[in-house]
Amino acid sequence: MHLYPWALVAGACMLLRLLELSPVQALRESYDLARTDNRLRLRLPFFGGGVGQLLHYLRPLDVTDPARPGGRRSELRSELDANHVTYRGWQLWKLNFNATRAEGSMEDEEEQHRSPDAEFNEVVEKFVLTVVALVNVHVHASLGQLVLWRSVSVPDLSGLSELPLALWSLNGSDLYETTFESLQWLSPMDLRRFDFLSPSSSYQINRRYRNSSSVQRYYGHQLWKLHETRLSQPQLRAFWRHFGSEVWNINQDGIDIVIEQKNVAAARQFMQKLSFSYNVMIDDMEAAIDETYAEVPSLEGLLDGQQNQSRPWLEREGMLMTWRRYHDHGDIQQFLQAQLEAHSELVEIVQIGVTRNKRPLEVIRVSNGNPQNWAIFVDAGLQARDWLSPAALTYAISKLTHLWEHGKLEKLMRRIDWYFLPLANPDGYQYSRQTDRLWTKNRGYDSASGCYGVNLDRNFEHGWGAAGSTSNPCKNLYRGASGFSEPETRALRSFLLGMRDYLGGYVSLGGYGQTVTYPWGDADYVTENQRLLKQTARQAVLNLRRLNQAEYSTGTSYRQKLARPGNSADWVQDRIEPQFVYNVFLKDQGRYGYLMPPHYIVESGEEVYDFLRTIAQQLQ
């Protein structure tokens, strides 16, 4: 049977609305529409509720509820409220054409003829022909199944009023799940690009920051791994100076260096003349950046239903965090607030300072309140482009509080006051999400040069100004005008100094390299507690290998080629001297670098939790 496609019907209705000719008025010219109150409301059927969303933007329904003297906000304002959830008028319909019974059915012919599916098909045929005639759309197409309606109010159309009302809410016997994305074949373009068609789709949630003209692009940029560890060699220095824009990492596998698109061809020719080998880890950094905005489907990998049952902290009531994608600063703040509300007897939130853009630096404290407890402080996200460590740390926090609440947390973890700063550089983090994905500094402004940002991991006082940082405000390794010149590092200094009498451990999480390091980072010296640091780090590496076969290396920051003068761990070791001071560089070893896809979040979160558990075991 040839029927008219619903998409064209809805498109015609949208066109009429845009031309200021209401489809309701067109219907009223031919039919007597029943009024249920003092205003006529007809919600147009369209996949994903697109027309409804468009009408909301064109003319918000700002009406007053007579039952509420104070009135109510417009529907547009309610729907734009991040905390407002409404499903007003939503219906799930199954329109099933040409439904047939299985052969060998024991029902008689009369029952088959008047089955609910058959009655429903008759309703659909009559309704489709009526509406299509009104908008004068003549396109013949054969549709097997029409799958999803939303926000539909059924009018009392003459000629249809005698039909059973039960049919309007009937689900066909072959009802199957579908999504807005499955209707992509209806249009030659990607419908998800338009907010008014699918504003709440994962595509829009995770990639809306990529649509602005102000976004920094990296088309054709590549990440190379040179199979060398000594950047001081003259030939490598010359290669970096002429073709490389930035060295991301130097680890046991080699040197990771970013090559701009304009230099790729010349860089290949240069390397052909040398004896060095290399691999192209990321062929197009812009495509890799887009992957970091994606969302992991809930039915893949570690996030399927069975795994969620074994990890109940993945889905906590009242939280926006899903750990299937990277969230912005607002979602992380909401996560901390949800933890406080759910575990008020265990959790406390302390604002230790504000950034240059007045964003709060919030530390969440998880403790049983015993004044004899040691404290462990953990921060993440000092580098703005490092999205993995804040996500992994929030996962570890969720697991810790869940196990504590249900009495499943080990005693050695409960005897510690845990202090977590999930986002130590919120200004830079938000800028990396909205404008420049590879931004690494904060957003301080240097008036003399006109450049923004200080590298917070070079701004601590110990070793400040040594080689490995720069005085050029326009470079990524800019150390600032002086040690602790930035409000973020000053806030950390003040808070940590206030904990010096009971601080047993300090851990700074970052990316990337799969390495557990300890002081010093500016020189090859030995600390008084280095034996303990080394033994505990080795035990942590073994535990991580047992956990998920993760291969981490360990050693001082200097010997691991991660020398960073002015870093936080060295300053904590120098001024406070807790039992444990570590930098933990999470995944990976250069395949993705700072552009880790979100499907590594859960795995990295488990590694962070396991590392903290190892520290708790060794804390005396």
C-alpha positions as CSV (number, residue, x, y, z in Angstrom):
1,M,0.0,0.0,0.0
2,H,1.4,3.4,-1.0
3,L,1.1,6.0,1.8
4,Y,2.4,9.5,2.3
5,P,5.6,10.0,4.4
6,W,5.1,11.7,7.7
7,A,8.3,13.7,7.3
8,L,6.9,15.7,4.4
9,V,3.6,16.3,6.2
10,A,5.5,17.8,9.1
11,G,7.8,19.8,6.9
12,A,4.8,21.3,5.1
13,C,3.2,22.2,8.5
14,M,6.5,23.9,9.5
15,L,6.5,25.9,6.3
16,L,3.0,27.1,6.9
17,R,3.9,28.2,10.4
18,L,7.0,30.1,9.2
19,L,4.7,31.8,6.6
20,E,2.5,32.9,9.5
21,L,-0.3,30.6,8.3
22,S,-1.1,28.3,11.3
23,P,-1.8,24.7,10.4
24,V,-4.4,24.9,13.1
25,Q,-6.3,27.6,11.1
26,A,-6.0,25.5,8.0
27,L,-7.5,22.5,9.8
28,R,-10.3,24.7,11.3
29,E,-11.5,25.8,7.8
30,S,-12.5,22.2,7.0
31,Y,-13.2,20.6,10.4
32,D,-15.0,21.5,13.6
33,L,-12.2,21.3,16.2
34,A,-13.3,20.8,19.7
35,R,-12.1,23.2,22.4
36,T,-11.1,21.9,25.7
37,D,-10.4,25.3,27.3
38,N,-10.2,29.0,26.4
39,R,-7.3,28.4,23.9
40,L,-6.8,26.0,21.1
41,R,-3.7,23.9,21.2
42,L,-2.6,21.5,18.6
43,R,0.8,20.0,18.9
44,L,2.2,18.9,15.6
45,P,3.5,15.4,15.2
46,F,7.1,15.4,14.2
47,F,10.1,13.2,14.8
48,G,12.0,14.4,17.9
49,G,9.5,17.1,18.6
50,G,11.3,19.5,16.3
51,V,8.3,21.7,15.3
52,G,7.2,22.0,18.9
53,Q,10.7,23.2,19.8
54,L,10.7,25.7,16.9
55,L,7.3,27.1,18.0
56,H,8.6,27.5,21.5
57,Y,11.5,29.6,20.2
58,L,9.2,31.7,17.9
59,R,6.5,32.4,20.4
60,P,6.9,31.2,24.1
61,L,3.6,30.4,25.8
62,D,3.8,32.8,28.6
63,V,0.4,32.2,30.2
64,T,-0.8,32.4,33.7
65,D,-2.3,29.4,35.5
66,P,-5.5,30.6,37.2
67,A,-5.0,28.0,39.9
68,R,-1.8,29.6,41.0
69,P,-2.0,33.2,42.0
70,G,1.7,33.7,41.4
71,G,1.4,32.6,37.9
72,R,4.1,30.4,36.3
73,R,7.1,30.9,34.1
74,S,6.8,30.5,30.3
75,E,7.5,27.1,28.9
76,L,10.5,28.4,27.1
77,R,12.1,29.6,30.3
78,S,11.2,26.4,32.1
79,E,12.8,24.3,29.3
80,L,15.9,26.4,29.3
81,D,16.4,25.9,33.0
82,A,19.1,23.3,33.4
83,N,17.3,21.8,36.5
84,H,13.9,21.7,35.0
85,V,12.6,18.4,33.5
86,T,9.2,18.1,32.0
87,Y,7.5,15.6,29.8
88,R,4.2,17.5,29.3
89,G,2.1,15.9,26.6
90,W,4.7,13.4,25.4
91,Q,3.3,10.2,23.9
92,L,5.0,7.2,22.3
93,W,2.9,5.9,19.4
94,K,3.4,2.9,17.2
95,L,1.9,3.2,13.7
96,N,2.0,-0.2,12.2
97,F,0.8,-0.6,8.6
98,N,-0.1,-4.0,7.0
99,A,0.3,-5.9,10.2
100,T,-0.2,-9.6,9.7
101,R,-0.7,-12.5,12.1
102,A,1.7,-15.3,12.2
103,E,0.7,-18.4,10.3
104,G,-0.9,-21.1,12.3
105,S,-2.6,-18.6,14.7
106,M,-5.6,-20.2,16.6
107,E,-7.6,-17.0,16.5
108,D,-10.6,-17.0,14.2
109,E,-10.8,-14.8,11.1
110,E,-13.2,-12.3,12.7
111,E,-10.9,-11.7,15.7
112,Q,-8.0,-11.3,13.3
113,H,-9.9,-8.8,11.2
114,R,-10.9,-6.7,14.2
115,S,-7.6,-7.1,16.1
116,P,-6.3,-3.9,17.8
117,D,-3.5,-3.6,15.2
118,A,-6.0,-3.8,12.3
119,E,-8.3,-1.1,13.9
120,F,-5.2,1.1,14.6
121,N,-4.2,0.7,10.9
122,E,-7.6,1.9,9.8
123,V,-7.3,5.0,12.0
124,V,-3.9,5.8,10.7
125,E,-4.9,5.5,7.1
126,K,-7.9,7.8,7.5
127,F,-5.9,10.4,9.6
128,V,-2.9,10.4,7.2
129,L,-5.1,10.9,4.1
130,T,-7.0,13.7,5.8
131,V,-4.0,15.7,6.9
132,V,-2.1,15.2,3.6
133,A,-5.1,16.4,1.7
134,L,-5.2,19.6,3.7
135,V,-1.6,20.5,3.0
136,N,-1.8,19.3,-0.6
137,V,1.3,17.1,-0.5
138,H,1.2,14.5,-3.2
139,V,4.1,12.1,-2.9
140,H,3.7,8.4,-3.0
141,A,6.0,6.2,-0.9
142,S,5.8,2.9,0.6
143,L,6.4,2.9,4.4
144,G,6.6,-0.3,6.4
145,Q,6.7,1.3,9.8
146,L,6.4,4.8,11.2
147,V,8.1,4.9,14.5
148,L,8.0,7.9,16.9
149,W,5.7,10.7,17.7
150,R,6.2,13.2,20.6
151,S,4.0,16.0,22.1
152,V,0.9,15.1,20.2
153,S,-2.6,16.2,21.2
154,V,-5.3,14.4,19.1
155,P,-8.0,16.8,17.8
156,D,-11.6,15.7,17.6
157,L,-11.8,15.8,13.8
158,S,-15.2,15.2,12.2
159,G,-15.2,11.8,10.6
160,L,-12.8,10.4,13.1
161,S,-14.6,11.2,16.3
162,E,-16.4,7.8,16.2
163,L,-13.1,5.9,16.4
164,P,-12.2,4.2,19.7
165,L,-10.2,6.4,22.0
166,A,-8.2,3.4,23.1
167,L,-6.6,3.2,19.8
168,W,-4.8,6.6,20.2
169,S,-2.6,5.2,23.0
170,L,-2.2,1.7,21.6
171,N,1.3,0.3,21.1
172,G,1.5,-2.1,18.1
173,S,2.6,-5.7,18.7
174,D,5.9,-5.1,16.9
175,L,6.9,-2.0,18.9
176,Y,10.6,-1.5,18.7
177,E,13.1,1.1,20.1
178,T,14.3,3.9,17.9
179,T,16.0,7.2,18.2
180,F,16.1,10.5,16.4
181,E,19.4,9.5,14.7
182,S,17.6,6.5,13.0
183,L,15.6,9.0,10.9
184,Q,18.6,10.6,9.3
185,W,17.6,9.0,6.0
186,L,14.7,11.4,5.7
187,S,17.1,14.3,4.9
188,P,20.2,14.7,2.8
189,M,21.8,16.8,5.6
190,D,22.6,15.9,9.2
191,L,19.5,17.0,11.1
192,R,21.2,16.8,14.5
193,R,23.2,20.0,13.6
194,F,20.1,22.1,14.3
195,D,19.3,22.9,17.9
196,F,15.6,23.4,17.3
197,L,15.3,19.8,15.9
198,S,17.1,18.0,18.6
199,P,18.4,20.4,21.3
200,S,18.9,17.7,23.9
201,S,20.6,15.1,21.6
202,S,24.1,13.9,22.7
203,Y,25.4,15.3,19.4
204,Q,24.3,18.8,20.5
205,I,25.3,18.4,24.1
206,N,28.8,17.4,23.4
207,R,29.6,19.2,20.2
208,R,27.8,22.6,20.4
209,Y,31.1,24.2,21.4
210,R,32.6,23.2,18.1
211,N,30.2,25.3,16.0
212,S,31.4,28.8,16.8
213,S,33.6,30.8,14.3
214,S,35.9,31.7,17.2
215,V,36.9,28.1,17.8
216,Q,40.6,27.4,17.2
217,R,41.0,24.8,14.4
218,Y,43.7,22.2,13.9
219,Y,42.9,20.8,10.5
220,G,45.8,18.6,9.2
221,H,47.9,19.0,12.3
222,Q,49.6,15.8,13.3
223,L,51.1,14.2,16.4
224,W,54.4,12.4,15.8
225,K,56.3,10.1,18.1
226,L,60.1,10.3,17.5
227,H,61.8,7.1,18.7
228,E,64.3,9.0,20.7
229,T,64.5,10.3,24.3
230,R,67.2,12.9,24.0
231,L,65.8,16.1,22.6
232,S,69.2,17.7,23.2
233,Q,70.7,16.1,20.1
234,P,71.5,18.8,17.5
235,Q,69.5,17.2,14.7
236,L,66.4,16.8,16.9
237,R,66.7,20.3,18.2
238,A,66.9,21.5,14.6
239,F,63.8,19.4,13.6
240,W,61.8,20.8,16.6
241,R,62.9,24.4,15.8
242,H,61.9,24.3,12.2
243,F,58.9,22.0,12.0
244,G,57.5,21.3,15.5
245,S,55.1,23.6,17.2
246,E,55.2,22.0,20.7
247,V,56.6,19.0,22.5
248,W,53.8,17.3,24.4
249,N,55.7,14.6,26.2
250,I,59.1,12.9,26.5
251,N,58.6,9.3,27.9
252,Q,60.2,5.9,27.6
253,D,58.6,5.4,24.2
254,G,60.0,8.5,22.6
255,I,59.3,12.2,22.1
256,D,55.7,13.3,21.2
257,I,55.8,16.4,19.1
258,V,53.0,18.4,17.3
259,I,53.6,19.1,13.6
260,E,51.5,21.9,12.0
261,Q,49.8,21.1,8.7
262,K,51.9,23.6,6.7
263,N,55.1,21.8,8.0
264,V,54.1,18.1,7.5
265,A,55.5,17.6,4.0
266,A,58.8,19.4,4.8
267,A,59.1,17.5,8.1
268,R,58.8,14.2,6.3
269,Q,61.5,15.1,3.8
270,F,63.7,16.2,6.6
271,M,63.3,12.9,8.5
272,Q,64.1,10.9,5.4
273,K,67.5,12.4,5.4
274,L,68.1,11.4,9.0
275,S,68.6,8.0,10.7
276,F,65.7,8.7,13.2
277,S,62.5,6.7,12.9
278,Y,59.0,8.0,13.8
279,N,55.3,7.1,13.8
280,V,52.4,9.4,13.1
281,M,50.2,8.9,16.1
282,I,47.4,11.3,15.1
283,D,46.9,11.9,11.4
284,D,44.4,14.8,11.8
285,M,44.2,16.5,15.2
286,E,40.9,18.2,14.3
287,A,39.2,14.8,13.8
288,A,40.8,13.6,17.1
289,I,39.5,16.7,18.9
290,D,36.0,16.0,17.7
291,E,36.2,12.5,19.2
292,T,36.8,14.0,22.6
293,Y,33.4,15.7,22.4
294,A,31.6,12.5,21.6
295,E,29.6,10.4,24.0
296,V,30.1,6.7,24.7
297,P,26.9,4.8,24.1
298,S,25.6,3.2,27.3
299,L,25.5,-0.2,25.7
300,E,29.2,-0.4,24.8
301,G,32.2,-1.8,26.6
302,L,32.4,-1.2,30.3
303,L,29.1,0.8,30.4
304,D,26.6,-2.0,29.5
305,G,23.8,-2.9,31.7
306,Q,25.6,-5.8,33.4
307,Q,28.6,-3.6,34.2
308,N,26.4,-0.9,35.6
309,Q,25.0,-3.4,38.1
310,S,28.5,-4.1,39.3
311,R,29.3,-0.4,39.4
312,P,26.2,1.3,40.9
313,W,28.2,4.5,41.5
314,L,28.0,5.1,37.7
315,E,24.4,6.1,37.9
316,R,23.6,8.1,41.0
317,E,20.3,9.9,41.5
318,G,20.4,13.6,41.0
319,M,23.7,13.8,39.2
320,L,24.5,15.0,35.7
321,M,27.8,13.2,35.6
322,T,27.7,10.1,33.4
323,W,31.4,9.3,32.8
324,R,30.3,8.5,29.2
325,R,31.6,11.9,28.1
326,Y,33.6,14.9,29.3
327,H,31.5,17.4,31.3
328,D,32.0,21.1,31.7
329,H,32.8,23.0,34.9
330,G,29.1,23.5,35.7
331,D,28.4,19.8,35.7
332,I,31.4,19.1,37.9
333,Q,30.1,21.7,40.4
334,Q,26.7,20.0,40.3
335,F,28.3,16.7,40.9
336,L,30.0,18.0,44.1
337,Q,26.7,19.5,45.3
338,A,24.9,16.2,44.7
339,Q,27.5,14.4,46.8
340,L,27.0,16.9,49.6
341,E,23.2,16.5,49.5
342,A,23.4,12.7,49.4
343,H,26.1,12.3,52.0
344,S,25.8,15.3,54.3
345,E,27.2,13.4,57.3
346,L,30.4,12.6,55.4
347,V,30.9,15.3,52.8
348,E,31.8,19.0,53.1
349,I,32.6,21.5,50.3
350,V,35.2,24.2,51.0
351,Q,35.8,27.1,48.6
352,I,39.5,27.7,48.9
353,G,39.6,30.7,46.4
354,V,38.5,32.0,43.1
355,T,40.1,32.3,39.7
356,R,40.8,35.4,37.7
357,N,37.4,34.9,36.0
358,K,35.7,34.6,39.5
359,R,35.1,30.8,39.2
360,P,35.2,29.1,42.6
361,L,37.9,26.6,43.5
362,E,35.9,24.0,45.4
363,V,37.5,21.2,47.5
364,I,35.2,18.4,48.6
365,R,36.2,16.8,51.9
366,V,35.1,13.2,52.7
367,S,35.7,12.2,56.3
368,N,34.2,10.5,59.3
369,G,35.2,13.5,61.4
370,N,37.8,11.7,63.5
371,P,40.4,14.4,64.5
372,Q,43.1,11.7,64.7
373,N,42.9,11.0,60.9
374,W,45.7,11.7,58.5
375,A,44.7,13.7,55.4
376,I,45.4,13.1,51.8
377,F,44.9,15.9,49.2
378,V,44.3,15.1,45.6
379,D,44.0,17.6,42.8
380,A,43.5,17.3,39.0
381,G,43.3,19.4,35.9
382,L,46.1,21.9,36.4
383,Q,46.7,21.7,32.7
384,A,43.5,22.9,30.9
385,R,43.7,20.5,28.0
386,D,43.9,17.5,30.3
387,W,40.2,16.5,30.5
388,L,40.9,12.9,31.6
389,S,42.2,13.5,35.1
390,P,39.2,15.6,36.3
391,A,36.8,13.0,34.9
392,A,38.7,10.1,36.5
393,L,38.9,11.8,39.8
394,T,35.2,12.5,40.0
395,Y,34.6,8.8,39.2
396,A,36.9,7.9,42.1
397,I,35.0,10.2,44.4
398,S,31.7,8.7,43.4
399,K,33.0,5.2,44.1
400,L,34.5,6.2,47.4
401,T,31.3,7.8,48.7
402,H,29.1,5.0,47.5
403,L,31.1,2.3,49.1
404,W,31.4,4.4,52.3
405,E,27.6,4.9,52.4
406,H,26.9,1.2,52.0
407,G,29.4,0.0,54.5
408,K,31.6,-1.7,51.9
409,L,34.7,0.7,52.2
410,E,37.8,-0.8,53.8
411,K,38.7,0.5,57.2
412,L,42.0,1.8,56.0
413,M,40.2,4.1,53.6
414,R,37.7,5.3,56.3
415,R,40.5,6.4,58.7
416,I,41.6,9.1,56.3
417,D,40.3,12.6,55.7
418,W,40.1,12.8,51.9
419,Y,40.4,16.2,50.2
420,F,39.7,16.4,46.5
421,L,40.1,19.4,44.1
422,P,38.7,17.9,40.8
423,L,39.4,21.0,38.7
424,A,42.3,23.2,39.7
425,N,42.2,25.3,36.5
426,P,38.5,25.9,35.8
427,D,39.1,29.0,33.7
428,G,41.5,27.3,31.3
429,Y,39.4,24.1,31.3
430,Q,36.3,26.0,30.1
431,Y,38.3,27.9,27.5
432,S,39.6,24.6,26.2
433,R,36.1,23.3,25.9
434,Q,34.6,26.4,24.2
435,T,37.5,27.9,22.1
436,D,40.8,26.2,22.0
437,R,40.9,22.4,22.8
438,L,44.7,22.4,23.2
439,W,44.8,25.4,25.6
440,T,46.8,24.5,28.6
441,K,47.3,27.6,30.8
442,N,44.9,29.6,33.0
443,R,43.3,32.8,31.7
444,G,45.5,35.5,33.3
445,Y,46.2,38.5,31.1
446,D,49.6,40.0,30.4
447,S,49.1,43.7,29.4
448,A,52.6,44.2,28.1
449,S,52.4,41.4,25.5
450,G,48.7,41.1,25.1
451,C,48.8,37.4,25.7
452,Y,46.8,35.3,28.0
453,G,47.6,32.6,30.5
454,V,50.2,31.2,32.9
455,N,51.2,27.5,33.1
456,L,50.1,26.7,36.7
457,D,52.4,23.7,36.8
458,R,55.3,26.0,36.4
459,N,54.1,28.7,38.8
460,F,54.9,27.2,42.2
461,E,57.8,28.8,44.0
462,H,60.2,25.8,44.4
463,G,62.5,25.8,41.4
464,W,60.6,28.6,39.8
465,G,62.4,30.1,36.8
466,A,64.7,27.2,36.0
467,A,65.2,25.7,32.6
468,G,62.0,23.9,31.4
469,S,59.9,27.0,31.6
470,T,59.8,30.3,29.8
471,S,59.5,34.0,30.5
472,N,57.6,34.5,27.2
473,P,53.9,35.1,28.1
474,C,52.8,33.9,24.7
475,K,54.2,30.4,25.2
476,N,52.5,27.4,26.8
477,L,55.4,27.0,29.3
478,Y,55.1,30.5,30.6
479,R,55.9,30.4,34.3
480,G,54.3,33.8,35.3
481,A,55.7,37.0,36.5
482,S,56.8,35.4,39.8
483,G,56.2,32.4,41.8
484,F,52.6,32.1,43.0
485,S,51.6,35.0,40.8
486,E,48.2,33.3,40.0
487,P,45.2,33.1,42.2
488,E,44.8,29.4,41.6
489,T,48.3,28.5,42.9
490,R,48.0,31.0,45.8
491,A,44.8,29.3,46.9
492,L,46.4,25.9,46.8
493,R,49.4,27.2,48.8
494,S,47.3,28.7,51.5
495,F,45.1,25.7,51.9
496,L,47.9,23.1,51.9
497,L,49.9,25.2,54.4
498,G,46.9,25.1,56.7
499,M,47.0,21.3,56.6
500,R,50.7,20.9,57.2
501,D,50.3,19.4,60.7
502,Y,48.1,16.5,59.5
503,L,48.8,16.2,55.7
504,G,50.0,12.6,55.1
505,G,49.9,12.6,51.3
506,Y,49.6,14.8,48.3
507,V,48.7,13.5,44.8
508,S,48.5,15.6,41.6
509,L,46.8,13.9,38.7
510,G,47.5,14.8,35.2
511,G,48.0,13.7,31.6
512,Y,49.6,11.9,30.1
513,G,52.4,9.2,30.1
514,Q,51.3,6.4,32.3
515,T,53.9,7.2,34.9
516,V,54.0,7.5,38.7
517,T,56.6,10.1,39.6
518,Y,57.9,11.7,42.8
519,P,60.3,14.6,43.6
520,W,62.4,16.1,42.4
521,G,61.5,17.5,39.0
522,D,64.1,20.2,38.6
523,A,67.3,18.2,39.5
524,D,68.5,14.7,40.1
525,Y,68.6,14.9,43.9
526,V,67.4,12.5,46.6
527,T,64.7,13.3,49.2
528,E,64.8,11.9,52.7
529,N,61.6,9.9,52.1
530,Q,62.6,8.6,48.7
531,R,63.0,5.0,49.8
532,L,59.4,5.0,51.0
533,L,58.2,6.9,47.9
534,K,59.9,4.4,45.6
535,Q,58.6,1.3,47.4
536,T,55.0,2.5,47.5
537,A,55.2,3.6,43.8
538,R,56.4,0.2,42.8
539,Q,53.6,-1.4,44.7
540,A,51.0,0.9,43.0
541,V,52.4,0.0,39.6
542,L,52.0,-3.7,40.4
543,N,48.5,-3.2,41.6
544,L,47.6,-1.3,38.4
545,R,49.0,-4.1,36.3
546,R,46.8,-6.6,38.2
547,L,43.8,-4.3,37.9
548,N,43.6,-4.0,34.1
549,Q,47.1,-4.9,32.7
550,A,48.0,-1.2,32.7
551,E,51.7,-0.7,32.3
552,Y,52.9,2.2,34.3
553,S,56.5,3.3,34.9
554,T,57.9,4.9,38.0
555,G,60.8,7.1,39.2
556,T,61.7,10.7,40.0
557,S,60.2,13.3,37.7
558,Y,63.7,14.2,36.5
559,R,64.7,10.7,35.6
560,Q,61.4,10.1,33.9
561,K,62.1,13.0,31.5
562,L,59.3,14.9,33.0
563,A,61.3,17.7,34.6
564,R,59.0,20.6,35.5
565,P,60.6,23.4,37.5
566,G,57.9,25.2,39.6
567,N,55.6,22.2,39.8
568,S,53.2,21.6,42.7
569,A,54.6,18.3,44.0
570,D,58.2,19.7,44.4
571,W,56.9,22.6,46.4
572,V,54.8,20.4,48.7
573,Q,57.8,18.1,49.3
574,D,60.0,21.1,50.1
575,R,57.6,23.1,52.3
576,I,55.3,20.6,54.0
577,E,57.2,17.2,53.7
578,P,54.3,14.8,54.0
579,Q,55.0,11.0,53.9
580,F,53.9,10.7,50.2
581,V,54.1,13.2,47.3
582,Y,53.3,12.0,43.8
583,N,52.5,13.1,40.3
584,V,50.4,10.5,38.5
585,F,50.3,10.8,34.8
586,L,47.3,8.9,33.5
587,K,46.7,7.3,30.1
588,D,48.2,7.0,27.6
589,Q,51.7,6.7,26.3
590,G,51.2,8.8,23.2
591,R,48.6,7.1,21.0
592,Y,46.1,9.9,21.8
593,G,48.1,12.2,24.2
594,Y,45.9,14.9,25.6
595,L,43.1,13.9,23.2
596,M,41.9,10.8,25.0
597,P,38.5,9.5,23.8
598,P,35.9,9.4,26.6
599,H,35.7,5.6,26.6
600,Y,38.9,5.6,28.7
601,I,37.2,7.6,31.6
602,V,35.9,4.6,33.6
603,E,39.1,2.6,33.2
604,S,41.2,5.6,34.3
605,G,38.8,6.2,37.2
606,E,39.4,2.7,38.5
607,E,43.1,3.2,38.3
608,V,42.9,6.5,40.3
609,Y,40.8,4.8,43.0
610,D,43.2,1.8,43.1
611,F,46.2,4.2,43.4
612,L,44.6,6.1,46.3
613,R,43.8,2.8,48.0
614,T,47.5,1.8,47.8
615,I,48.5,5.1,49.4
616,A,46.0,4.6,52.2
617,Q,47.5,1.1,52.8
618,Q,51.0,2.5,53.2
619,L,50.2,5.6,55.2
620,Q,51.6,5.3,58.7
